[in-house]
Amino acid sequence: MSTSIAILGAGNIGTAIATGLVSSGTYTAPSITLTRRRIKLLEPFSEKGFNVTTSNKEAIDQSDIIIVAVEPSQIDELLKQISGFLDSGRHTLISVVSGVNIGHMKSIVSPDLPVVRAMPNTAIAIGESMTCICTDNGNAEVLEMATQIFNAVGKTVTIMEEQMTAATALCACGIAFFLRSIRAASQGGTEIGFHAHEALEMAAQTAKGAASLLADKANHPEYEIDRVTTPRGCTISGLNEMEHSGFSSAMIKGILLSAKKAEGLHKADDES
C-alpha cells in the first residue's frame, strides 16, 4: 500500500499491529510511525527502521491512517489533543480502543472525519488475528481500506457497531481464554509423564490442529469431536469429566463477564 500509518499509543497491541503489517509485506517499517510517552520502550522498533516519536502531531503530519491504540482512560485526552491536526479530507482514524463508540470520538474530533472501529487481538503480530471492524455510515471505501489492512494480518469480518463489545470479549479477550486452556492441557500432560516443555509443545500443536480443522473444513466442532470419540473410549470419558466439572459453562460465563466488563470500560474510566 502507498499510504503511511501512525500508531498512537504503541503499547502491546499497537506494536503487534506494526510488527504484523511489516511481516506481511504490506507495509515497510519506515512507512509506520509509532508514538509513546515512554519512548525508550520503542527503541527496539527504532532499530528495526520504524519511525518513533513522542509527538503525536509529528506522527499525524506524516501519515494518512491514524490508529489509536491507547487505554480507554486516555482516549478522550488524546483525541482532544490531536483534533486540530486531523484533516477530514486526508486522514482516516482507526480506533482499537475498547468500549468507545464512533459517535463519541467524532464529537471530539470532527463529524466529517472517517472513523473505523477495529478489534484485533495480539495474534496480529504473526498474521493470525481475528479482527472485527465497523463504521457508523457504511462508507464502502473506508471499510475496504480497513479490511485490506487487517486482512494482511489475519482474518477480518465487518459487523455492526453494537456488536463491538461482544467482539472484544470473544476475539480480543478470547485469545487469553484459549491460551489458558492450552496451559491447562500442558499441565495435564506434565502430570501424566511429559516434561513441561514437551507437554506445552504438544498441547499448543494439538490446539492449532483443532482450530485448523474447523477453519479449513468449516465443520461444526461436534462433528469433529464425534470423529475421535468411540463407545466406552478414553476421549468421551475425558470430555464428560470436563463437562461435569463445568468446562463449557466456565468458558461461556467468562466470555459473558468479559463482555459486560468491556461495555463499561470507558464509562468507568470517565467516572474515576
Backbone torsions as a table, in degrees:
resi	resn	phi	psi	omega
1	MET	NA	149.3	-177.8
2	SER	-89.6	-10.3	-177.9
3	THR	-77.7	161.5	176.1
4	SER	-115.4	154.7	-172.8
5	ILE	-125.4	138.5	168.6
6	ALA	-113.5	131.9	175.9
7	ILE	-113.1	108.8	-175.8
8	LEU	-93.0	121.0	-176.1
9	GLY	86.7	55.6	-172.2
10	ALA	-81.2	76.1	172.8
11	GLY	-91.5	-141.9	-175.8
12	ASN	-61.1	-50.9	-176.9
13	ILE	-74.3	-35.8	179.6
14	GLY	-63.7	-45.6	179.3
15	THR	-71.6	-29.4	175.7
16	ALA	-64.6	-40.9	177.2
17	ILE	-61.6	-47.2	-179.2
18	ALA	-60.2	-45.6	-179.7
19	THR	-62.1	-44.2	-179.2
20	GLY	-64.7	-41.1	-179.2
21	LEU	-64.7	-39.1	178.7
22	VAL	-72.3	-42.4	179.4
23	SER	-61.5	-32.6	-179.8
24	SER	-74.0	-15.1	-177.3
25	GLY	84.3	1.4	-178.7
26	THR	-73.6	-35.6	179.1
27	TYR	-131.1	157.3	171.8
28	THR	-100.3	156.7	179.7
29	ALA	-57.2	-41.8	-179.3
30	PRO	-65.8	-14.7	179.3
31	SER	-89.1	1.7	-179.1
32	ILE	-120.7	127.6	177.2
33	THR	-110.4	130.3	-179.4
34	LEU	-111.3	135.5	175.7
35	THR	-121.3	147.6	177.4
36	ARG	-165.9	143.8	178.9
37	ARG	-62.1	-47.3	178.5
38	ARG	-89.5	82.1	-170.5
39	ILE	-66.8	-21.1	178.4
40	LYS	-58.9	-29.7	179.8
41	LEU	-69.5	-14.0	-179.7
42	LEU	-99.1	3.9	-178.6
43	GLU	-56.6	-40.7	178.3
44	PRO	-60.6	-30.0	-180.0
45	PHE	-79.2	-34.0	174.1
46	SER	-61.2	-40.0	179.3
47	GLU	-66.0	-23.7	178.8
48	LYS	-89.1	-0.3	176.0
49	GLY	105.0	-3.2	175.9
50	PHE	-70.4	148.6	170.2
51	ASN	-79.6	130.4	177.7
52	VAL	-127.5	141.7	-178.4
53	THR	-159.7	160.0	172.1
54	THR	-93.7	-5.5	-175.2
55	SER	-95.5	110.7	176.4
56	ASN	-66.7	-34.8	178.7
57	LYS	-61.6	-45.3	178.6
58	GLU	-60.4	-43.2	-179.5
59	ALA	-63.9	-42.5	-178.8
60	ILE	-67.9	-40.4	-178.1
61	ASP	-59.6	-30.7	-176.2
62	GLN	-105.7	17.2	-177.0
63	SER	-133.7	158.2	177.8
64	ASP	-105.1	-35.4	-179.5
65	ILE	-110.6	126.9	-177.7
66	ILE	-112.8	113.9	178.3
67	ILE	-101.3	120.9	179.2
68	VAL	-97.0	120.2	-174.1
69	ALA	-130.8	32.1	180.0
70	VAL	-85.5	176.1	175.2
71	GLU	-72.4	152.9	178.5
72	PRO	-53.5	-33.8	-179.2
73	SER	-69.7	-15.3	-175.0
74	GLN	-105.1	-11.0	-168.2
75	ILE	-69.7	-39.1	-178.9
76	ASP	-61.7	-45.9	178.7
77	GLU	-60.8	-42.6	-179.5
78	LEU	-64.0	-47.0	-178.0
79	LEU	-62.7	-38.5	176.5
80	LYS	-63.3	-38.3	-178.3
81	GLN	-67.5	-38.0	-173.3
82	ILE	-98.7	-5.9	-172.9
83	SER	-56.1	-36.0	-178.9
84	GLY	-75.7	-11.5	-178.4
85	PHE	-97.0	-10.0	-174.6
86	LEU	-89.6	135.3	-180.0
87	ASP	-111.3	114.3	-177.1
88	SER	-61.8	-24.6	178.9
89	GLY	-83.0	-14.3	-177.3
90	ARG	-117.3	-45.3	-169.9
91	HIS	-91.3	148.4	167.7
92	THR	-121.7	130.4	180.0
93	LEU	-99.2	126.6	175.2
94	ILE	-116.7	121.5	179.6
95	SER	-106.4	130.6	172.9
96	VAL	-110.9	23.7	-177.8
97	VAL	-87.9	129.5	-177.7
98	SER	-70.5	138.3	167.4
99	GLY	78.5	9.6	-177.8
100	VAL	-116.2	113.0	-172.9
101	ASN	-81.3	163.3	-175.1
102	ILE	-63.8	-40.9	179.6
103	GLY	-58.5	-41.5	178.8
104	HIS	-63.9	-44.4	-179.9
105	MET	-63.8	-42.5	-179.9
106	LYS	-67.1	-28.9	178.4
107	SER	-66.9	-21.3	179.1
108	ILE	-94.7	-41.5	-176.7
109	VAL	-90.1	-77.4	-180.0
110	SER	-164.7	138.5	178.4
111	PRO	-67.6	-15.9	-177.4
112	ASP	-94.8	-10.7	-176.8
113	LEU	-73.5	128.1	175.4
114	PRO	-64.8	124.9	-177.9
115	VAL	-127.8	134.0	177.3
116	VAL	-123.8	136.8	167.9
117	ARG	-99.4	136.3	178.5
118	ALA	-133.8	141.7	177.2
119	MET	-127.4	88.7	175.3
120	PRO	-90.4	-177.5	169.3
121	ASN	-130.4	174.5	-171.0
122	THR	-67.6	-12.1	174.6
123	ALA	-67.9	-4.2	176.3
124	ILE	-60.4	-27.5	-178.9
125	ALA	-63.6	-25.1	179.6
126	ILE	-115.4	18.7	176.2
127	GLY	74.5	25.1	-176.3
128	GLU	-126.6	25.8	-179.6
129	SER	-74.0	151.2	164.5
130	MET	-105.9	110.6	-173.9
131	THR	-115.5	126.8	174.7
132	CYS	-102.1	136.6	-178.4
133	ILE	-131.4	156.8	175.4
134	CYS	-158.4	158.4	168.3
135	THR	-128.6	173.2	-178.0
136	ASP	-91.0	-15.0	-175.5
137	ASN	-128.1	8.8	178.2
138	GLY	65.6	24.9	179.1
139	ASN	-56.7	109.5	-173.0
140	ALA	-63.5	-39.6	-178.1
141	GLU	-66.2	-43.0	179.9
142	VAL	-67.2	-42.2	178.5
143	LEU	-62.8	-40.2	179.1
144	GLU	-63.7	-41.6	178.5
145	MET	-62.1	-46.8	180.0
146	ALA	-65.2	-39.9	179.0
147	THR	-61.7	-42.5	178.6
148	GLN	-61.7	-41.4	179.7
149	ILE	-61.9	-51.1	-172.8
150	PHE	-82.6	-21.9	173.3
151	ASN	-67.4	-25.6	179.3
152	ALA	-70.9	-15.9	-176.7
153	VAL	-127.1	30.5	178.5
154	GLY	144.0	-145.2	178.3
155	LYS	-114.8	148.1	-176.7
156	THR	-129.1	140.6	173.1
157	VAL	-133.5	137.4	176.9
158	THR	-90.2	128.2	-178.2
159	ILE	-128.8	174.3	174.5
160	MET	-79.8	151.5	-174.9
161	GLU	-61.5	-34.5	-179.4
162	GLU	-66.0	-10.6	177.2
163	GLN	-93.4	-1.9	-174.6
164	MET	-65.9	-34.7	177.3
165	THR	-63.6	-42.1	177.5
166	ALA	-63.6	-37.9	178.7
167	ALA	-64.8	-35.6	177.2
168	THR	-59.6	-47.3	-177.9
169	ALA	-68.0	-43.9	-173.6
170	LEU	-77.0	-39.7	-173.1
171	CYS	-102.0	-51.2	-176.9
172	ALA	-74.1	-53.1	174.7
173	CYS	-69.2	-33.4	-173.5
174	GLY	-57.9	-31.7	-179.1
175	ILE	-62.9	-33.6	176.6
176	ALA	-68.4	-35.4	179.8
177	PHE	-64.5	-42.9	179.9
178	PHE	-70.6	-35.3	175.4
179	LEU	-62.5	-40.0	178.9
180	ARG	-65.6	-37.2	179.3
181	SER	-67.2	-34.8	176.4
182	ILE	-67.3	-40.8	177.0
183	ARG	-60.3	-43.6	179.2
184	ALA	-62.7	-41.9	178.6
185	ALA	-62.2	-39.7	-179.9
186	SER	-67.7	-34.4	176.2
187	GLN	-65.8	-38.6	174.2
188	GLY	-62.3	-40.3	178.2
189	GLY	-62.1	-38.3	177.9
190	THR	-66.1	-38.7	-178.7
191	GLU	-67.3	-26.8	-179.7
192	ILE	-95.9	6.9	168.6
193	GLY	128.8	-6.3	179.9
194	PHE	-92.5	151.5	171.9
195	HIS	-66.5	153.8	-173.1
196	ALA	-56.6	-44.2	-178.0
197	HIS	-68.6	-34.1	177.0
198	GLU	-67.1	-45.4	-178.3
199	ALA	-62.9	-39.6	-180.0
200	LEU	-66.5	-41.8	178.3
201	GLU	-63.0	-42.8	179.5
202	MET	-64.8	-44.5	-178.7
203	ALA	-65.3	-42.8	-178.6
204	ALA	-64.6	-43.7	179.9
205	GLN	-68.8	-35.6	177.8
206	THR	-65.5	-41.8	177.1
207	ALA	-64.4	-40.9	177.8
208	LYS	-62.1	-41.5	178.5
209	GLY	-64.1	-40.9	179.4
210	ALA	-63.1	-45.3	179.2
211	ALA	-64.2	-39.6	-179.7
212	SER	-66.1	-36.6	176.6
213	LEU	-57.3	-46.5	-178.8
214	LEU	-68.2	-41.9	-178.0
215	ALA	-67.2	-40.7	-175.3
216	ASP	-80.8	-40.2	-174.7
217	LYS	-95.6	-16.8	179.5
218	ALA	58.7	30.6	176.3
219	ASN	-90.1	160.2	174.8
220	HIS	-71.1	145.0	179.4
221	PRO	-53.6	-38.1	-178.0
222	GLU	-65.2	-29.6	176.8
223	TYR	-63.4	-46.9	179.9
224	GLU	-69.3	-33.6	176.4
225	ILE	-63.4	-44.6	-179.3
226	ASP	-60.5	-28.0	-179.1
227	ARG	-71.3	-18.5	-178.8
228	VAL	-116.5	10.3	175.9
229	THR	-112.2	132.5	179.0
230	THR	-123.1	156.1	179.2
231	PRO	-53.7	129.0	179.2
232	ARG	61.4	20.1	-176.8
233	GLY	-83.9	173.1	-177.6
234	CYS	-75.4	-28.7	-178.8
235	THR	-68.4	-48.3	-178.6
236	ILE	-65.9	-32.8	177.6
237	SER	-63.8	-44.3	179.1
238	GLY	-65.9	-43.0	178.8
239	LEU	-61.3	-46.0	-178.8
240	ASN	-63.8	-37.8	178.0
241	GLU	-63.6	-41.7	178.1
242	MET	-63.5	-42.2	179.9
243	GLU	-67.0	-38.9	177.0
244	HIS	-61.6	-29.5	179.4
245	SER	-89.0	1.5	173.5
246	GLY	91.0	26.2	-176.2
247	PHE	-56.4	-59.3	-177.6
248	SER	-64.5	-41.7	-179.8
249	SER	-60.6	-41.0	-180.0
250	ALA	-64.2	-41.9	178.8
251	MET	-63.5	-45.9	-179.7
252	ILE	-62.5	-45.0	-179.9
253	LYS	-64.4	-37.1	178.1
254	GLY	-63.7	-42.4	178.8
255	ILE	-64.9	-42.6	179.2
256	LEU	-62.8	-42.3	-179.3
257	LEU	-68.6	-38.6	177.4
258	SER	-63.4	-39.0	178.4
259	ALA	-63.8	-42.4	179.2
260	LYS	-63.1	-42.4	179.4
261	LYS	-65.7	-43.0	-179.0
262	ALA	-62.8	-35.9	-178.7
263	GLU	-63.3	-30.9	-176.3
264	GLY	-101.7	4.8	-175.2
265	LEU	-58.4	-52.4	-175.6
266	HIS	-69.4	-39.3	178.5
267	LYS	-63.5	-43.3	179.9
268	ALA	-63.7	-39.6	178.7
269	ASP	-66.3	-36.6	177.7
270	ASP	-62.7	-34.7	-174.8
271	GLU	-83.9	-16.4	-176.0
272	SER	-81.0	NA	NA
